[in-house]
Amino acid sequence: MEKIYYSSFDSSLLGKVFVASTERGVCMVDFLKSENNFLKSLRSKFPGELIRNDQKNRDVLNQLKKYLRGNLKRFDCKLDLKGTSFQKKVWTALSKIPYGQTRSYKEIGRAIGHPKAFRAVGNANGQNSVPLIIPCHRVIESNGGLGGFGHGVNVKRQLLDFEKTHRF
């Protein structure tokens, strides 16, 4: 049975931030929910033995804390992502969006060679299990609208505004 190590910390911007990883890398980041809800979601996506272990997650915890202070612009941690090849292409493209900038769903579709797949890009965006690390909040509608976000549009706006104020 695979072991999944999870940790959490408090953030002034996002409340309690949770992270989980396997031996291969970070598999889940979540926030704005209770520990019970996080663990329930984690179990449904990553079956295995859940172990609270801050030491195993030390690197990603430090990076997330730096990001949430405005002191980290790009994450550098191993990831253990589960998804289709299309989703992984989308997530790779999202990872290339510079801090404090946005791209449209259509631009992401074009970047991965599927210019008409903006809805599928949006769906892949919604399946991203490591928000912040893979910055799905930086994807907006072509008309400038925010589009959706798993943690709500207000949180998406907060994250975008936060990055704009800490860009330099």
QUIPEUR-V719331 format. One record per residue. RES is the residue in one letter. SS is DSSP state (a for helix, b for strand, c for the rest). Layout:
res->RES ss->SS
res->RES ss->SS
This chain:
res->M ss->c
res->E ss->c
res->K ss->b
res->I ss->b
res->Y ss->b
res->Y ss->b
res->S ss->b
res->S ss->b
res->F ss->b
res->D ss->b
res->S ss->b
res->S ss->c
res->L ss->c
res->L ss->c
res->G ss->b
res->K ss->b
res->V ss->b
res->F ss->b
res->V ss->b
res->A ss->b
res->S ss->b
res->T ss->c
res->E ss->c
res->R ss->c
res->G ss->c
res->V ss->b
res->C ss->b
res->M ss->b
res->V ss->b
res->D ss->b
res->F ss->b
res->L ss->c
res->K ss->c
res->S ss->c
res->E ss->a
res->N ss->a
res->N ss->a
res->F ss->a
res->L ss->a
res->K ss->a
res->S ss->a
res->L ss->a
res->R ss->a
res->S ss->a
res->K ss->a
res->F ss->c
res->P ss->c
res->G ss->c
res->E ss->b
res->L ss->b
res->I ss->b
res->R ss->b
res->N ss->c
res->D ss->c
res->Q ss->c
res->K ss->c
res->N ss->c
res->R ss->a
res->D ss->a
res->V ss->a
res->L ss->a
res->N ss->a
res->Q ss->a
res->L ss->a
res->K ss->a
res->K ss->a
res->Y ss->a
res->L ss->a
res->R ss->c
res->G ss->c
res->N ss->c
res->L ss->c
res->K ss->c
res->R ss->c
res->F ss->c
res->D ss->c
res->C ss->c
res->K ss->c
res->L ss->b
res->D ss->c
res->L ss->c
res->K ss->c
res->G ss->c
res->T ss->c
res->S ss->a
res->F ss->a
res->Q ss->a
res->K ss->a
res->K ss->a
res->V ss->a
res->W ss->a
res->T ss->a
res->A ss->a
res->L ss->a
res->S ss->a
res->K ss->c
res->I ss->c
res->P ss->c
res->Y ss->c
res->G ss->c
res->Q ss->c
res->T ss->c
res->R ss->b
res->S ss->b
res->Y ss->a
res->K ss->a
res->E ss->a
res->I ss->a
res->G ss->a
res->R ss->a
res->A ss->a
res->I ss->c
res->G ss->c
res->H ss->c
res->P ss->c
res->K ss->c
res->A ss->c
res->F ss->a
res->R ss->a
res->A ss->a
res->V ss->a
res->G ss->a
res->N ss->a
res->A ss->a
res->N ss->a
res->G ss->a
res->Q ss->c
res->N ss->c
res->S ss->c
res->V ss->b
res->P ss->b
res->L ss->c
res->I ss->c
res->I ss->b
res->P ss->c
res->C ss->a
res->H ss->a
res->R ss->a
res->V ss->b
res->I ss->b
res->E ss->c
res->S ss->c
res->N ss->c
res->G ss->c
res->G ss->c
res->L ss->c
res->G ss->c
res->G ss->c
res->F ss->c
res->G ss->c
res->H ss->c
res->G ss->c
res->V ss->a
res->N ss->a
res->V ss->a
res->K ss->a
res->R ss->a
res->Q ss->a
res->L ss->a
res->L ss->a
res->D ss->a
res->F ss->a
res->E ss->a
res->K ss->a
res->T ss->a
res->H ss->c
res->R ss->c
res->F ss->c
